[in-house]
Amino acid sequence: MKDLFDLTGKIALVTGASRGIGESIARLLASRGAHVIVSSRKIDACQAVADSIVADGHRASAFACHVGVMAQIEAIFEHIKSEFGQIDILVNNAAANPYYGHILDTDLAAFDKTVEVNIRGYFFMSTAAGKMMREQGGGVILNTASVNGLVAGDKQGIYSITKAAVISMTKAFAKECGPLNIRVNALLPGLTDTKFASALTTNDKVLKMALHAIPLGRVAHPDEMAGTVLYLVSDASSYTTGATVVVDGGMLA
Ligand SMILES: NC(=O)c1ccc[n+]([C@@H]2O[C@H](COP(=O)([O-])OP(=O)(O)OC[C@H]3O[C@@H](n4cnc5c(N)ncnc54)[C@H](OP(=O)(O)O)[C@@H]3O)[C@@H](O)[C@H]2O)c1
């Protein structure tokens, strides 16, 4: 019987893959046969992850890309075209959350940074990948959104707003790209133990309150996000597009 999770021969780009959830996704996709392009702003950190994937016997390479900078988005897709000639899987995972505080005190710099990375970055990474996928006859895009896109996080106003936009973006791309055989879905993680969430996980009072609201009673390990991504980028989910999958230990229940 065909292995529905087999990614042999696929080219997969994972942003924000130098650590955290993106690194877990990159490792799992590579273990299923994809060549993974490990990307973030810092090439050394990406190269270390790619080297370690290769040392495990799988395929990976590294390329730096700040997804908030349009020229760097163009550069990574030029690289992918010349090096691989195809892209089968895009995982938009790198995001910014520079401001933790009352929404009324959000300054323009924090607003711009969050929007540039989380909305403009995801959008133009998706159009660049989508154009290649249209030419080659199909592909898959996975957006890491957040439960905060459904229920605004306290003191995380502008971040939550951009994650709601990612959910809307997922549906808009899914609708228009379905006829092109391009599927587009979103992962909505709950609280996950990464550097990104450290403002919450290292504050005992905040963490205690957060855990009280999580039926599984613990923070997720980044590896616990990767299985859902493998499902959504593989043939196992071949009839799924425009979907948002919540992985939150039951919090929203
Ligand atoms: N952790 C949670 O509780 C949680 C919950 C819900 C959703 N999420 C979402 O999960 C995704 C991954 O977060 P994480 O928790 O794994 O965070 P993390 O461990 O801090 O990793 C963030 C990654 O993104 C990269 N990055 C940051 N800004 C970037 C930019 N402008 N361009 C390209 N790469 C950039 C970082 O590397 P460089 O510094 O080298 O660029 C790093 O690889 C994000 O979309 C986040 O919103 C996380």
The ligand as an SDF file (V2000), in Angstrom:
LIG
                    3D

 48 52  0  0  0  0  0  0  0  0999 V2000
    5.6820   29.0610   20.6300 N   0  0  0  0  0  0  0  0  0  0  0  0
    4.3870   29.2470   20.7360 C   0  0  0  0  0  0  0  0  0  0  0  0
    3.7840   29.1430   21.8350 O   0  0  0  0  0  0  0  0  0  0  0  0
    3.5700   29.5580   19.5010 C   0  0  0  0  0  0  0  0  0  0  0  0
    2.1650   29.5590   19.6310 C   0  0  0  0  0  0  0  0  0  0  0  0
    1.4000   29.8500   18.5110 C   0  0  0  0  0  0  0  0  0  0  0  0
    1.9980   30.0950   17.2940 C   0  0  0  0  0  0  0  0  0  0  0  0
    3.3550   30.0920   17.2090 N   0  0  0  0  0  0  0  0  0  0  0  0
    3.9330   30.3750   15.8960 C   0  0  0  0  0  0  0  0  0  0  0  0
    4.8810   29.3800   15.5700 O   0  0  0  0  0  0  0  0  0  0  0  0
    5.8280   29.9060   14.6440 C   0  0  0  0  0  0  0  0  0  0  0  0
    7.2330   29.5430   15.0830 C   0  0  0  0  0  0  0  0  0  0  0  0
    7.4660   30.0740   16.3490 O   0  0  0  0  0  0  0  0  0  0  0  0
    8.4140   29.3640   17.4300 P   0  0  0  0  0  0  0  0  0  0  0  0
    7.6340   29.3380   18.6890 O   0  0  0  0  0  0  0  0  0  0  0  0
    9.0020   28.1310   16.8840 O   0  0  0  0  0  0  0  0  0  0  0  0
    9.5270   30.5090   17.5950 O   0  0  0  0  0  0  0  0  0  0  0  0
   11.1290   30.4740   17.7700 P   0  0  0  0  0  0  0  0  0  0  0  0
   11.5840   29.2250   18.4180 O   0  0  0  0  0  0  0  0  0  0  0  0
   11.4770   31.7700   18.3870 O   0  0  0  0  0  0  0  0  0  0  0  0
   11.6270   30.4310   16.2610 O   0  0  0  0  0  0  0  0  0  0  0  0
   11.3760   31.5010   15.3870 C   0  0  0  0  0  0  0  0  0  0  0  0
   12.0840   31.2280   14.0860 C   0  0  0  0  0  0  0  0  0  0  0  0
   11.7640   32.2520   13.1480 O   0  0  0  0  0  0  0  0  0  0  0  0
   12.9880   32.8560   12.6630 C   0  0  0  0  0  0  0  0  0  0  0  0
   12.6730   34.2400   12.3510 N   0  0  0  0  0  0  0  0  0  0  0  0
   12.2890   35.2270   13.1990 C   0  0  0  0  0  0  0  0  0  0  0  0
   12.0460   36.3610   12.5250 N   0  0  0  0  0  0  0  0  0  0  0  0
   12.2810   36.0810   11.2100 C   0  0  0  0  0  0  0  0  0  0  0  0
   12.1990   36.8420   10.0150 C   0  0  0  0  0  0  0  0  0  0  0  0
   11.8310   38.1340   10.0210 N   0  0  0  0  0  0  0  0  0  0  0  0
   12.5050   36.2230    8.8470 N   0  0  0  0  0  0  0  0  0  0  0  0
   12.8660   34.9320    8.8210 C   0  0  0  0  0  0  0  0  0  0  0  0
   12.9710   34.1690    9.9170 N   0  0  0  0  0  0  0  0  0  0  0  0
   12.6760   34.7410   11.0990 C   0  0  0  0  0  0  0  0  0  0  0  0
   14.0000   32.6180   13.7760 C   0  0  0  0  0  0  0  0  0  0  0  0
   15.3430   32.5790   13.3280 O   0  0  0  0  0  0  0  0  0  0  0  0
   16.2830   33.8860   13.1130 P   0  0  0  0  0  0  0  0  0  0  0  0
   16.3280   34.6030   14.4160 O   0  0  0  0  0  0  0  0  0  0  0  0
   17.5950   33.3160   12.6650 O   0  0  0  0  0  0  0  0  0  0  0  0
   15.6320   34.6690   12.0140 O   0  0  0  0  0  0  0  0  0  0  0  0
   13.5890   31.2050   14.2090 C   0  0  0  0  0  0  0  0  0  0  0  0
   14.0890   30.2490   13.3060 O   0  0  0  0  0  0  0  0  0  0  0  0
    5.5370   31.4040   14.5560 C   0  0  0  0  0  0  0  0  0  0  0  0
    4.7470   31.6460   13.4030 O   0  0  0  0  0  0  0  0  0  0  0  0
    4.6930   31.6730   15.7950 C   0  0  0  0  0  0  0  0  0  0  0  0
    3.8260   32.7820   15.6290 O   0  0  0  0  0  0  0  0  0  0  0  0
    4.1560   29.8280   18.2750 C   0  0  0  0  0  0  0  0  0  0  0  0
  1  2  1  0
  2  3  2  0
  2  4  1  0
  4  5  1  0
  4 48  2  0
  5  6  2  0
  6  7  1  0
  7  8  2  0
  8  9  1  0
  8 48  1  0
  9 10  1  0
  9 46  1  0
 10 11  1  0
 11 12  1  0
 11 44  1  0
 12 13  1  0
 13 14  1  0
 14 15  2  0
 14 16  1  0
 14 17  1  0
 17 18  1  0
 18 19  2  0
 18 20  1  0
 18 21  1  0
 21 22  1  0
 22 23  1  0
 23 24  1  0
 23 42  1  0
 24 25  1  0
 25 26  1  0
 25 36  1  0
 26 27  1  0
 26 35  1  0
 27 28  2  0
 28 29  1  0
 29 30  1  0
 29 35  2  0
 30 31  1  0
 30 32  2  0
 32 33  1  0
 33 34  2  0
 34 35  1  0
 36 37  1  0
 36 42  1  0
 37 38  1  0
 38 39  2  0
 38 40  1  0
 38 41  1  0
 42 43  1  0
 44 45  1  0
 44 46  1  0
 46 47  1  0
M  CHG  2   8   1  16  -1
M  END
$$$$
